[in-house]
Structure formats: structure tokens, C-alpha cells
């Protein structure tokens, strides 16, 4: 299994230690993460969604993901399915990128 698949699996399973480790990463340690900058930014954004972080954290990380080459469609792919996991406090992909 590829590293990015392992990362997504850990987040999907709610591996708290993994999510904490990802969020603890500094943006300057992309090389140490073993991920490309785009994937690194998307994993960070996914971790923030999993933790239901603040809107400002989402916006800052969405801007970082877009600056790293991610598209709005990429950010929408990590957004929870509204029919499965409906939490009003979670932003939509459009709101994440519209204020960037």
C-alpha cells in the first residue's frame, strides 16, 4: 500500500496518534514526511476536518493546499459526505477556498 493510502486509512480509522502527529508537522518538514507538498497539505487538511478544527485553520490550510498545487476538486474529495457525516460546523470545499 502506498504511503498516501496508509495516511488516509489511518485518518479514516480515527487513529488519534496519527492525526496528532500529522498536525504536529511543521510546513518546513515536507521532506521528512515522505509526501509531496500537495499531498502533505491535503493530509493536513483532512486531519483538521477529522478533528473538526476551527474555520481559520481550515482556511489557512486550504490556501496552503491550493498554493501547493491542489485544486478545489482535490479539497472536495476529502470533505465528508454530507449524507453520511452531517456536522453543521464543518465547512464546505467552496467556503474553504472562497475566502483564500
C-alpha positions as CSV (number, residue, x, y, z in Angstrom):
1,X,0.0,0.0,0.0
2,X,1.3,3.5,-0.9
3,X,2.2,6.0,1.8
4,X,-0.7,8.3,1.0
5,X,-3.1,5.3,1.2
6,X,-1.7,4.4,4.6
7,X,-2.2,8.1,5.7
8,X,-5.8,8.2,4.5
9,X,-6.5,4.8,6.1
10,X,-5.2,6.0,9.5
11,X,-7.3,9.1,9.3
12,X,-10.4,7.1,8.2
13,X,-9.9,4.7,11.2
14,X,-9.7,7.7,13.5
15,X,-6.1,6.9,14.6
16,X,-5.7,9.8,17.1
17,X,-2.0,9.5,17.4
18,X,-1.5,9.6,13.7
19,X,-3.7,12.7,13.4
20,X,-1.8,14.4,16.2
21,X,1.5,13.5,14.5
22,X,0.3,14.9,11.2
23,X,-1.0,18.1,12.8
24,X,2.3,18.5,14.7
25,X,4.3,18.5,11.5
26,X,5.6,21.9,10.5
27,X,5.2,23.0,6.9
28,X,9.0,23.0,6.6
29,X,9.3,19.3,7.2
30,X,7.6,18.2,4.0
31,X,10.7,16.2,3.0
32,X,10.7,14.3,6.3
33,X,7.1,13.4,5.9
34,X,7.9,11.4,2.7
35,X,5.0,13.1,0.9
36,X,5.0,15.6,-1.9
37,X,3.9,19.2,-0.9
38,X,0.4,18.8,-2.4
39,X,-0.3,15.5,-0.6
40,X,1.2,16.8,2.6
41,X,-1.1,19.8,2.5
42,X,-4.2,17.7,1.8
43,X,-3.4,15.2,4.6
44,X,-3.1,18.2,7.0
45,X,-6.4,19.5,5.7
46,X,-8.0,16.1,6.1
47,X,-6.7,15.8,9.7
48,X,-8.2,19.2,10.5
49,X,-11.6,18.0,9.1
50,X,-11.3,14.8,11.2
51,X,-10.7,16.9,14.3
52,X,-13.4,19.5,13.5
53,X,-10.9,22.3,13.8
54,X,-11.6,26.0,13.6
55,X,-12.7,27.7,10.4
56,X,-9.4,29.8,10.3
57,X,-7.4,26.6,10.4
58,X,-9.3,25.2,7.5
59,X,-8.9,28.4,5.5
60,X,-5.2,28.7,6.1
61,X,-4.6,25.0,5.3
62,X,-6.8,25.2,2.2
63,X,-4.8,28.1,1.0
64,X,-1.6,26.2,1.6
65,X,-3.0,23.2,-0.3
66,X,-4.0,25.3,-3.2
67,X,-0.6,27.0,-3.3
68,X,0.9,23.5,-3.3
69,X,-0.9,22.6,-6.5
70,X,-4.2,21.1,-5.1
71,X,-7.4,22.0,-6.9
72,X,-10.8,22.8,-5.4
73,X,-11.9,19.3,-6.6
74,X,-9.0,17.8,-4.6
75,X,-10.2,19.6,-1.4
76,X,-13.8,18.5,-2.1
77,X,-12.6,14.9,-2.3
78,X,-11.6,14.9,1.4
79,X,-14.7,16.7,2.6
80,X,-17.1,14.3,4.5
81,X,-20.1,13.2,2.6
82,X,-23.0,15.4,3.8
83,X,-25.4,12.5,3.8
84,X,-23.2,10.3,5.9
85,X,-21.5,12.7,8.3
86,X,-23.6,15.9,8.6
87,X,-22.0,18.3,11.0
88,X,-23.1,21.9,10.6
89,X,-19.8,23.3,11.9
90,X,-17.8,21.7,9.1
91,X,-17.1,24.0,6.1
92,X,-17.8,23.1,2.5
93,X,-15.0,22.9,0.0
94,X,-16.4,26.1,-1.5
95,X,-16.3,28.0,1.7
96,X,-12.7,26.8,2.3
97,X,-11.4,28.2,-0.9
98,X,-13.7,31.2,-1.4
99,X,-12.0,33.2,1.3
100,X,-8.5,32.3,0.3
